[in-house]
Amino acid sequence: MNSFLCKAFAVTFLTLPVQAAQQAELAKQAPAYIQLQRAVLINADLWTDQPQILAANYGFEGIIGVPGLMGVDDLPRAVAAGAGVNLDWAALDPAPPLRNLTSAAGVLGLAIAGFGATPQLADAMPIEVSWPLLPGSVSPDNIAITLNTGEIVHPVAAALNPNYDYNERHVIVVFGEFANRLTPDTPGAIYPVSVSFVQGDSPLMAVGPDGPISIVGLSALSSHPYVAGPALVGAKLSRFSPAGDFPPPALNSAFPNDAYSLYGNAAQYRLRLFTSGGFSPDGVSGFLPTDFATFFRLHAHDAEGKLVTLDKAGHTYDLGVGKIEIIGLAEVGPPTDGTVDPAYYAEDHDNYFDIMLKGDEAAINLLQSVEIPTSAVTGYSDIYNPGGPGRTPTPTTPYTKPALPQTYPIFHSVDQPRTVSYASQSLADYDLDDDLPVVFRLQADDKADILTSNSRLANQWVDSQGYSLEHVGFANETDRPGVSAVMGYVSETGDRIYTLDPVEQARLDQAPGWRSEGRAFGAFDQPWTGLEPVYRFFELKTKRHVFTTDADAHLRLSGSENQGVAWYAALFVKPPAPQSGGSSGGSAGLIWLAGLALLWGYRRVSAA
């Protein structure tokens, strides 16, 4: 699904004479909604040992689903709804994107964004969970919000947007009627006091080291944004990995924004910040990659135990046992050429920010905490959630408050990645698309295995060519810096080769008897954290190539040549345990999974 389909959906949504209920149903046909239902996680963080709600705070009131809000000429509608606006930027030619001019969202914008509903003038709440949510299990009827009046309400919309990258997905954003803007000490104030996960039509699920589990029964108290602004709920330090750091194609306006795309090999360590609400300089504008020194500083102890404050990007700090340099921020927006103009910069406006570091591991291990000083400290600026005032506020409108000064301890996970990857193992669970974020392994008797990210072709091979789905083995990474296209080739004898080597690709493109099938999927040529090797063998008896995560495949094949690592990928199915013994007789037994009822993939991690 591409931008053409998104535009086609928008035209259909605007032109069909449908009622509100029909419009809401049509919203579930949006490409983004369909893509957000795919049960896929890739290298997503585990923030705690057991799942819990880290925050469930009232976000802001009445600016989601503003009728008629379509472009710059409609900004008076956003102002009337009480949204923050940047009217000074609206006067620029050309006009910046609408999201850079207001945090209000139009009804069409919600549908295109994948919320599967069309609320009007709704309130918002982000709910942060410490384990990634299972896409497809997120539904409004799973969420019960208790108000200060004693009433229990359910949202009308719930989705993983804007925290939709495959290595994110810990946040449910919900819209509905929850509150007004009066502070708790004001007569007539209505606001949430707690949030609970309830059964609904089906259970809400999170994914941990042992696969999906129900998180029905979790609950948390809710704070008030017109009293105090957003806060940190996590700060995890690990080795950087780009695995899974990409969105569904219908939601790629700020892509790529991973640290490798921004900083290349300088991105060695990642301090991922997890926030209780979107962070913005004013409630509307986005952060820039160069904004570290405006909003954050780090604290460490040097080799002698003395406190060291790291407050500048591009400066080398010597901690006695090694050095650290702050590179900049990632998980904001894509790389740009030259000076960044914030009026036009496409930020993703989600709940994650990566402070990127390079240096010596011994020095990295001495980092202690991250601080948000706010404007209380000279040289620093305030941080708002999307209910903030923008650059040109209306004097009589109450907006959400800025964040309070805060210092948050850093959780060290350099040696224990604490991430999880998961994909449904049923072909029927996937919509029909040419390029899904997973790779299907198809198997048939006396034929080479097929690897493809194309569910249309996978279904055709299964339905009419005698193949069956062996498993959904590993991730298909979207093209971006650091990702290599794995090209597929088939020979006249039925052999198949999958290769990311440009030299081999060029040779096979010209080789008699070989035909290119184009890009099969994307993978990596180096072993980033969260990835595992996929090996390449040549079986002498069948004269076919075999691609497997089993390093001991030669023990199962009828004589084989080990041709090394073909690529690295995030796995959804564990490699088989090492074993000795005779041949399995061919590729059908190559990746023997004792109990393929185990329908999940993970990176086992140690408890902290």
C-alpha positions as CSV (number, residue, x, y, z in Angstrom):
1,M,0.0,0.0,0.0
2,N,1.4,3.3,-1.0
3,S,0.6,7.1,-1.0
4,F,-1.6,6.6,-4.1
5,L,-3.9,4.3,-2.1
6,C,-3.9,6.8,0.8
7,K,-5.0,9.6,-1.6
8,A,-7.6,7.3,-3.1
9,F,-9.0,6.6,0.3
10,A,-9.1,10.4,1.1
11,V,-11.0,11.1,-2.1
12,T,-13.5,8.3,-1.4
13,F,-13.9,9.4,2.2
14,L,-14.7,13.0,1.2
15,T,-16.9,12.3,-1.8
16,L,-19.2,9.5,-0.7
17,P,-22.5,10.7,0.8
18,V,-22.3,8.7,4.0
19,Q,-23.6,9.2,7.5
20,A,-21.4,9.4,10.6
21,A,-21.7,5.7,11.4
22,Q,-20.9,4.8,7.8
23,Q,-18.0,7.3,7.8
24,A,-16.5,5.6,10.9
25,E,-16.8,2.2,9.2
26,L,-15.1,3.6,6.1
27,A,-12.2,4.7,8.4
28,K,-11.4,1.0,9.0
29,Q,-10.7,0.7,5.3
30,A,-7.9,3.3,5.5
31,P,-4.5,1.8,4.5
32,A,-2.9,3.0,7.8
33,Y,-5.7,1.2,9.8
34,I,-5.2,-2.0,8.0
35,Q,-1.4,-1.8,8.3
36,L,-1.6,-1.1,12.1
37,Q,-3.5,-4.4,12.6
38,R,-0.6,-6.5,11.4
39,A,0.7,-8.6,14.3
40,V,4.3,-7.7,14.0
41,L,6.9,-6.4,16.4
42,I,10.6,-6.0,15.6
43,N,13.3,-5.5,18.3
44,A,10.9,-3.6,20.6
45,D,12.0,-2.7,24.1
46,L,11.0,-4.4,27.3
47,W,11.1,-1.6,29.8
48,T,10.3,-3.8,32.9
49,D,10.4,-7.4,33.9
50,Q,6.6,-7.7,34.0
51,P,4.1,-5.7,32.0
52,Q,2.7,-2.6,33.7
53,I,1.1,0.7,32.8
54,L,3.8,3.3,33.2
55,A,1.5,6.3,32.7
56,A,-2.1,6.9,31.7
57,N,-2.4,10.7,32.0
58,Y,-5.2,12.9,30.6
59,G,-3.6,14.5,27.5
60,F,-5.7,17.4,26.3
61,E,-9.2,18.4,25.6
62,G,-11.4,18.9,22.6
63,I,-9.0,19.4,19.6
64,I,-9.2,15.9,18.0
65,G,-11.5,15.7,15.0
66,V,-12.1,19.3,14.2
67,P,-14.8,19.4,11.5
68,G,-13.6,21.1,8.3
69,L,-9.9,21.3,9.3
70,M,-8.1,20.5,6.1
71,G,-5.4,23.1,5.5
72,V,-3.9,26.4,6.3
73,D,-7.1,28.4,5.5
74,D,-9.0,26.4,8.1
75,L,-6.8,27.3,11.1
76,P,-9.5,29.5,12.6
77,R,-11.4,26.3,13.2
78,A,-8.4,25.0,15.2
79,V,-8.3,28.2,17.2
80,A,-12.0,28.0,17.9
81,A,-11.5,24.5,19.3
82,G,-8.8,25.7,21.6
83,A,-5.8,24.2,19.9
84,G,-2.3,25.7,19.8
85,V,-1.4,27.3,16.5
86,N,1.6,28.7,14.7
87,L,-0.1,31.5,12.8
88,D,3.3,33.2,12.0
89,W,4.4,30.1,10.2
90,A,1.0,29.9,8.4
91,A,1.9,33.1,6.6
92,L,5.0,31.6,5.0
93,D,5.1,30.8,1.3
94,P,4.9,27.9,0.7
95,A,2.7,27.0,3.6
96,P,4.3,24.4,6.0
97,P,2.6,21.1,6.6
98,L,-0.7,21.4,8.6
99,R,0.8,19.4,11.6
100,N,3.5,22.1,11.9
101,L,0.8,24.8,12.2
102,T,-1.5,23.2,14.8
103,S,-1.8,20.1,17.0
104,A,-5.5,19.9,16.2
105,A,-6.5,17.1,13.9
106,G,-9.3,17.1,11.3
107,V,-11.8,14.3,10.9
108,L,-10.2,13.2,7.6
109,G,-6.8,13.3,9.2
110,L,-7.8,10.9,11.9
111,A,-9.2,8.4,9.4
112,I,-6.1,8.6,7.2
113,A,-3.9,8.2,10.4
114,G,-5.4,4.8,11.0
115,F,-7.6,5.3,14.1
116,G,-10.5,3.5,12.5
117,A,-13.0,6.0,13.8
118,T,-14.1,9.6,13.2
119,P,-14.7,11.4,16.5
120,Q,-15.3,15.1,16.6
121,L,-13.8,17.6,19.1
122,A,-12.6,14.7,21.2
123,D,-10.2,14.6,24.1
124,A,-7.0,12.6,24.0
125,M,-5.1,10.3,26.4
126,P,-1.8,8.4,25.7
127,I,-1.4,5.2,27.8
128,E,2.2,4.0,28.1
129,V,2.8,0.3,28.7
130,S,6.2,-1.2,29.6
131,W,5.9,-4.1,27.1
132,P,5.0,-3.6,23.4
133,L,1.3,-4.1,22.6
134,L,0.2,-6.9,20.2
135,P,-1.2,-5.1,17.2
136,G,-4.7,-6.1,16.4
137,S,-5.6,-6.6,20.0
138,V,-5.9,-2.8,20.7
139,S,-9.5,-1.8,20.8
140,P,-11.5,1.0,22.6
141,D,-13.6,-1.5,24.5
142,N,-10.5,-2.8,26.3
143,I,-10.0,0.6,28.0
144,A,-12.1,1.8,31.0
145,I,-11.5,5.4,32.2
146,T,-12.8,6.4,35.6
147,L,-13.7,10.1,36.0
148,N,-13.6,12.1,39.2
149,T,-17.4,12.1,39.0
150,G,-17.4,8.3,39.4
151,E,-18.6,7.7,35.9
152,I,-16.7,5.1,33.8
153,V,-16.3,5.8,30.1
154,H,-14.8,4.1,27.2
155,P,-12.9,5.9,24.3
156,V,-14.4,5.9,20.8
157,A,-11.0,5.4,19.2
158,A,-7.7,3.7,20.1
159,A,-4.6,3.1,18.1
160,L,-0.8,2.7,18.2
161,N,-0.4,5.9,16.2
162,P,1.9,7.8,16.4
163,N,4.1,5.2,18.1
164,Y,3.9,2.9,15.2
165,D,7.5,2.0,14.3
166,Y,8.0,-1.7,14.6
167,N,10.5,-1.3,17.4
168,E,8.1,1.0,19.4
169,R,4.4,0.1,19.9
170,H,4.1,0.6,23.7
171,V,1.6,3.4,23.6
172,I,-2.2,3.3,23.0
173,V,-3.6,6.8,22.1
174,V,-7.3,7.0,22.8
175,F,-9.9,9.7,21.9
176,G,-13.3,10.3,23.4
177,E,-15.2,12.5,25.9
178,F,-13.1,12.4,29.2
179,A,-12.8,15.9,30.6
180,N,-12.9,19.7,30.5
181,R,-10.1,22.1,31.0
182,L,-10.9,23.1,34.5
183,T,-8.3,22.3,37.1
184,P,-9.2,19.8,39.9
185,D,-9.7,22.5,42.5
186,T,-12.3,24.3,40.3
187,P,-16.0,23.6,40.7
188,G,-17.4,21.8,37.7
189,A,-14.0,20.2,36.8
190,I,-14.3,16.8,35.0
191,Y,-11.2,14.7,34.5
192,P,-9.9,11.1,34.5
193,V,-8.6,9.8,37.8
194,S,-7.6,6.3,36.6
195,V,-7.4,3.9,33.6
196,S,-7.9,0.2,33.6
197,F,-7.6,-2.5,30.9
198,V,-10.8,-4.6,30.8
199,Q,-11.8,-7.7,28.8
200,G,-13.9,-6.1,26.0
201,D,-14.8,-8.3,23.0
202,S,-11.3,-9.9,23.2
203,P,-8.4,-9.4,25.6
204,L,-5.7,-6.7,25.2
205,M,-2.4,-8.4,24.7
206,A,1.3,-7.4,25.3
207,V,4.3,-9.4,24.1
208,G,7.1,-10.4,26.4
209,P,9.9,-12.9,26.4
210,D,7.5,-15.9,26.3
211,G,5.1,-14.4,23.7
212,P,1.8,-12.6,23.9
213,I,-0.1,-12.5,27.2
214,S,-3.3,-10.8,28.3
215,I,-2.8,-7.5,30.3
216,V,-6.4,-7.3,31.2
217,G,-6.6,-6.1,34.8
218,L,-3.7,-3.6,34.7
219,S,-4.5,-0.1,35.9
220,A,-2.9,3.2,36.7
221,L,-3.8,6.6,38.1
222,S,-4.1,9.6,35.8
223,S,-2.6,13.1,36.2
224,H,-3.9,16.4,35.0
225,P,-2.2,18.2,32.1
226,Y,-3.6,21.6,32.9
227,V,-1.7,21.4,36.2
228,A,1.6,19.8,35.1
229,G,3.0,18.8,31.8
230,P,4.5,15.6,30.4
231,A,7.2,13.5,32.1
232,L,9.8,10.8,31.4
233,V,8.7,7.3,32.2
234,G,11.8,5.5,30.9
235,A,15.4,6.0,30.0
236,K,17.1,2.9,28.6
237,L,20.8,2.8,27.6
238,S,21.8,0.1,25.1
239,R,23.9,-0.5,22.0
240,F,22.3,1.1,19.0
241,S,20.5,-1.1,16.5
242,P,18.4,0.0,13.5
243,A,16.4,-3.2,13.5
244,G,12.7,-2.6,13.2
245,D,13.1,1.2,13.3
246,F,10.6,1.9,10.5
247,P,6.9,2.5,10.1
248,P,4.1,1.0,8.0
249,P,4.3,2.6,4.5
250,A,1.1,4.6,5.0
251,L,2.6,6.4,7.9
252,N,6.1,7.3,6.6
253,S,6.0,11.1,6.5
254,A,8.9,11.4,9.1
255,F,10.8,8.4,7.7
256,P,13.7,7.5,8.0
257,N,14.5,9.0,11.4
258,D,16.6,6.2,12.9
259,A,20.1,7.1,14.2
260,Y,22.0,5.3,11.4
261,S,20.1,7.3,8.8
262,L,21.0,10.5,10.6
263,Y,24.5,9.8,11.9
264,G,25.8,6.6,10.2
265,N,28.4,4.6,12.1
266,A,28.9,7.4,14.7
267,A,25.7,6.1,16.3
268,Q,27.1,3.5,18.8
269,Y,24.9,3.8,21.8
270,R,21.3,4.8,22.2
271,L,19.7,6.4,25.3
272,R,16.1,5.9,24.5
273,L,13.7,8.3,26.4
274,F,10.1,7.2,26.8
275,T,7.7,9.9,27.6
276,S,4.2,10.2,29.1
277,G,3.1,12.4,26.2
278,G,4.4,13.9,23.0
279,F,7.2,16.4,23.6
280,S,7.1,19.7,21.8
281,P,8.9,23.1,22.3
282,D,5.4,24.8,22.4
283,G,2.7,22.2,21.9
284,V,2.8,22.3,18.1
285,S,6.3,22.4,16.7
286,G,8.6,19.4,16.6
287,F,12.1,18.7,18.0
288,L,15.1,18.9,15.8
289,P,18.1,16.5,15.8
290,T,20.2,19.4,17.0
291,D,18.0,20.2,20.0
292,F,19.8,18.2,22.7
293,A,21.3,21.2,24.5
294,T,18.1,23.1,24.4
295,F,16.1,20.5,26.4
296,F,18.3,17.8,28.0
297,R,21.5,17.2,29.9
298,L,23.1,14.0,31.2
299,H,24.9,13.3,34.5
300,A,27.7,10.8,35.1
301,H,30.3,10.0,37.7
302,D,33.9,9.9,36.5
303,A,36.5,7.4,37.6
304,E,37.1,9.3,40.9
305,G,33.4,9.5,41.7
306,K,33.0,13.1,40.8
307,L,29.8,14.3,39.2
308,V,30.1,15.3,35.5
309,T,27.4,17.1,33.6
310,L,27.2,16.4,29.9
311,D,25.3,19.3,28.3
312,K,26.7,19.8,24.8
313,A,26.5,17.8,21.7
314,G,29.7,17.4,19.7
315,H,31.9,17.8,22.9
316,T,34.1,15.0,24.1
317,Y,33.8,14.3,27.9
318,D,36.7,12.4,29.5
319,L,35.5,10.4,32.5
320,G,38.9,9.0,33.4
321,V,38.2,5.4,32.2
322,G,37.2,6.5,28.7
323,K,35.5,9.2,26.7
324,I,31.9,10.0,25.7
325,E,30.5,12.3,23.0
326,I,26.9,13.2,22.5
327,I,26.1,13.0,18.8
328,G,22.5,14.4,18.8
329,L,18.9,13.4,18.9
330,A,17.3,10.7,16.7
331,E,13.7,9.4,16.4
332,V,12.6,12.9,15.5
333,G,12.6,13.4,11.7
334,P,14.6,12.4,8.6
335,P,18.0,13.7,7.5
336,T,18.1,17.1,5.9
337,D,20.6,19.0,3.8
338,G,22.0,22.2,5.3
339,T,20.3,24.2,8.0
340,V,17.0,22.8,9.2
341,D,14.0,25.1,9.0
342,P,11.7,24.1,11.9
343,A,8.7,25.4,10.1
344,Y,9.0,22.7,7.5
345,Y,10.7,19.9,9.5
346,A,8.7,16.7,9.5
347,E,8.9,15.3,13.1
348,D,7.1,12.1,14.1
349,H,5.5,13.6,17.3
350,D,5.6,10.4,19.2
351,N,6.6,9.3,22.7
352,Y,10.3,8.3,22.0
353,F,13.5,10.3,21.7
354,D,16.9,8.8,21.2
355,I,20.0,10.6,22.6
356,M,22.8,9.2,20.5
357,L,26.2,8.6,22.0
358,K,29.6,7.4,20.9
359,G,32.7,6.6,22.9
360,D,34.2,4.0,25.2
361,E,32.0,1.4,26.9
362,A,33.7,1.9,30.3
363,A,32.7,5.6,30.1
364,I,29.2,4.9,28.8
365,N,28.6,2.7,31.9
366,L,29.3,5.7,34.2
367,L,26.2,7.6,32.9
368,Q,23.7,8.0,35.8
369,S,20.7,10.1,34.8
370,V,19.0,12.3,32.3
371,E,17.7,15.7,33.3
372,I,15.0,18.0,31.8
373,P,16.0,21.4,33.3
374,T,13.1,23.4,31.7
375,S,13.2,27.2,31.5
376,A,13.9,27.2,35.2
377,V,17.6,26.9,34.2
378,T,19.1,29.7,32.0
379,G,19.6,28.5,28.5
380,Y,17.0,25.7,28.5
381,S,13.5,25.7,27.1
382,D,10.2,24.3,28.3
383,I,8.5,21.1,26.9
384,Y,4.8,20.8,26.3
385,N,2.5,18.0,25.2
386,P,0.3,18.6,22.1
387,G,-2.2,20.6,24.1
388,G,0.3,23.4,24.5
389,P,-0.1,27.0,23.2
390,G,1.9,26.9,20.0
391,R,3.9,30.0,18.9
392,T,0.8,32.3,18.7
393,P,-1.6,31.4,21.5
394,T,-5.0,33.0,22.2
395,P,-4.7,34.9,25.5
396,T,-8.1,33.7,26.9
397,T,-7.6,30.0,26.0
398,P,-6.3,27.6,28.7
399,Y,-3.6,25.3,27.4
400,T,-1.7,22.4,28.9
401,K,1.2,23.3,31.2
402,P,4.8,22.7,30.5
403,A,6.8,19.8,32.0
404,L,8.2,20.2,35.5
405,P,11.9,20.0,36.0
406,Q,12.9,16.4,36.4
407,T,15.8,14.0,36.6
408,Y,15.3,10.4,35.7
409,P,17.7,7.5,36.4
410,I,19.2,5.7,33.4
411,F,18.6,1.9,33.1
412,H,21.7,0.2,31.7
413,S,21.0,-2.4,29.1
414,V,24.2,-2.4,27.1
415,D,24.9,-6.1,27.8
416,Q,21.3,-7.3,28.0
417,P,19.3,-6.0,25.0
418,R,15.9,-6.7,26.6
419,T,14.0,-6.6,23.3
420,V,11.4,-8.8,21.7
421,S,10.4,-9.6,18.1
422,Y,7.1,-11.3,17.2
423,A,5.0,-12.1,14.2
424,S,1.9,-14.2,13.7
425,Q,2.7,-17.6,12.2
426,S,-0.6,-17.8,10.2
427,L,-0.7,-16.7,6.6
428,A,-4.4,-16.0,7.0
429,D,-3.6,-13.3,9.6
430,Y,-2.0,-11.1,7.0
431,D,-3.7,-8.8,4.6
432,L,-2.8,-9.0,0.9
433,D,0.2,-6.8,0.1
434,D,3.3,-6.8,-2.1
435,D,5.7,-6.0,0.7
436,L,4.9,-6.9,4.3
437,P,7.4,-6.4,7.2
438,V,7.8,-10.2,7.5
439,V,9.4,-13.0,5.3
440,F,7.3,-16.1,4.6
441,R,9.2,-19.4,4.1
442,L,7.2,-21.6,1.8
443,Q,8.1,-25.3,1.4
444,A,7.1,-28.0,-1.0
445,D,8.3,-31.6,-1.6
446,D,11.4,-31.8,-3.9
447,K,11.5,-28.0,-4.4
448,A,13.7,-25.3,-3.1
449,D,12.2,-23.2,-0.3
450,I,10.7,-19.8,-1.3
451,L,11.4,-16.7,0.8
452,T,9.1,-13.7,0.1
453,S,7.5,-10.7,1.8
454,N,4.7,-10.7,-0.7
455,S,1.5,-12.2,0.8
456,R,-0.3,-12.1,-2.5
457,L,2.3,-14.4,-4.1
458,A,2.6,-16.5,-0.9
459,N,-1.2,-17.2,-1.1
460,Q,-1.0,-18.0,-4.8
461,W,1.9,-20.5,-4.2
462,V,0.0,-22.1,-1.3
463,D,-3.4,-22.3,-3.1
464,S,-2.2,-23.5,-6.5
465,Q,1.4,-24.5,-6.6
466,G,1.6,-27.2,-3.9
467,Y,3.5,-25.1,-1.3
468,S,2.7,-24.7,2.4
469,L,3.8,-22.1,4.9
470,E,6.6,-23.5,7.0
471,H,6.9,-20.4,9.1
472,V,7.2,-16.6,9.2
473,G,10.8,-16.7,10.1
474,F,12.3,-13.2,10.2
475,A,11.7,-9.5,9.5
476,N,11.7,-7.7,6.1
477,E,13.4,-4.4,6.7
478,T,12.2,-1.4,4.7
479,D,14.8,0.2,2.4
480,R,16.8,2.9,4.1
481,P,20.4,3.6,4.9
482,G,22.1,0.5,6.3
483,V,19.5,-1.9,4.8
484,S,20.4,-4.1,1.9
485,A,18.0,-5.4,-0.7
486,V,18.0,-9.2,-0.8
487,M,17.4,-10.1,-4.4
488,G,15.8,-13.4,-5.4
489,Y,17.0,-15.6,-8.4
490,V,15.6,-18.8,-9.7
491,S,17.4,-21.2,-12.0
492,E,16.1,-23.4,-14.9
493,T,16.7,-26.4,-12.6
494,G,14.6,-25.0,-9.8
495,D,17.4,-23.8,-7.5
496,R,16.9,-20.5,-5.7
497,I,19.5,-18.0,-4.5
498,Y,18.8,-15.0,-2.2
499,T,21.6,-12.6,-2.0
500,L,22.4,-9.1,-0.8
501,D,25.9,-9.1,-2.4
502,P,25.8,-6.5,-5.3
503,V,28.7,-8.4,-7.0
504,E,26.8,-11.7,-7.0
505,Q,23.6,-9.9,-8.0
506,A,25.4,-8.4,-11.1
507,R,26.8,-11.9,-12.0
508,L,23.4,-13.6,-11.7
509,D,21.7,-10.9,-13.7
510,Q,23.9,-11.9,-16.6
511,A,24.2,-15.6,-15.9
512,P,22.6,-18.0,-18.4
513,G,19.9,-20.2,-16.8
514,W,19.2,-17.7,-14.0
515,R,16.2,-15.3,-13.8
516,S,15.8,-12.4,-11.4
517,E,12.6,-12.3,-9.3
518,G,13.5,-8.8,-8.0
519,R,13.7,-7.7,-4.4
520,A,12.6,-10.4,-2.1
521,F,13.0,-8.5,1.2
522,G,15.4,-6.2,3.1
523,A,18.1,-7.3,5.6
524,F,21.4,-6.2,7.1
525,D,25.0,-7.1,6.3
526,Q,26.3,-6.7,9.8
527,P,25.2,-8.1,13.2
528,W,23.5,-5.3,14.9
529,T,22.0,-5.9,18.4
530,G,18.7,-7.7,18.0
531,L,19.7,-9.6,14.9
532,E,20.7,-13.2,14.2
533,P,22.6,-14.7,11.2
534,V,20.9,-16.5,8.4
535,Y,23.3,-19.1,6.9
536,R,23.7,-20.2,3.3
537,F,24.4,-23.8,2.4
538,F,24.6,-25.7,-0.9
539,E,23.2,-29.2,-0.7
540,L,25.2,-31.5,-2.9
541,K,22.6,-34.2,-3.4
542,T,19.8,-31.9,-4.5
543,K,22.1,-29.2,-6.0
544,R,20.0,-26.5,-4.3
545,H,20.9,-23.6,-2.0
546,V,19.4,-23.7,1.5
547,F,19.0,-20.6,3.7
548,T,18.5,-21.3,7.4
549,T,19.1,-19.9,10.9
550,D,20.5,-23.3,11.8
551,A,24.2,-23.1,12.1
552,D,24.4,-26.9,12.2
553,A,22.3,-27.5,9.0
554,H,25.2,-29.5,7.5
555,L,24.3,-32.2,10.0
556,R,20.8,-32.5,8.6
557,L,21.5,-32.1,4.9
558,S,22.6,-34.8,2.5
559,G,26.1,-33.4,2.2
560,S,26.5,-29.7,2.0
561,E,28.9,-26.8,1.6
562,N,28.6,-24.1,4.2
563,Q,28.8,-20.8,2.2
564,G,28.7,-18.6,5.3
565,V,26.3,-15.9,6.6
566,A,23.9,-14.7,3.9
567,W,22.4,-11.8,6.0
568,Y,21.3,-10.8,9.4
569,A,17.7,-10.3,10.5
570,A,15.4,-10.1,13.5
571,L,14.0,-13.6,14.1
572,F,10.4,-14.5,14.9
573,V,11.2,-18.2,15.2
574,K,14.0,-19.5,17.4
575,P,16.9,-21.3,15.6
576,P,16.9,-25.0,16.3
577,A,18.9,-26.2,19.2
578,P,22.4,-27.5,18.3
579,Q,22.4,-31.3,17.8
580,S,24.3,-34.1,16.2
581,G,23.1,-36.9,14.1
582,G,22.3,-38.0,10.5
583,S,20.9,-36.1,7.6
584,S,17.3,-35.1,7.5
585,G,17.3,-35.9,3.7
586,G,16.7,-32.4,2.4
587,S,15.6,-28.9,3.0
588,A,12.2,-30.0,4.3
589,G,13.9,-31.0,7.5
590,L,16.2,-28.0,7.5
591,I,14.7,-25.9,10.3
592,W,13.0,-28.5,12.4
593,L,10.9,-26.7,15.0
594,A,10.0,-29.0,17.9
595,G,6.5,-27.8,18.5
596,L,5.7,-25.2,15.9
597,A,2.7,-24.5,18.1
598,L,5.2,-22.0,19.5
599,L,3.9,-19.1,17.3
600,W,6.2,-16.4,18.6
601,G,9.7,-15.2,18.2
602,Y,11.9,-13.5,20.7
603,R,15.2,-12.6,22.0
604,R,15.5,-14.2,25.4
605,V,16.7,-11.7,27.9
606,S,17.9,-11.9,31.5
607,A,16.0,-10.2,34.2
608,A,17.6,-7.1,35.5
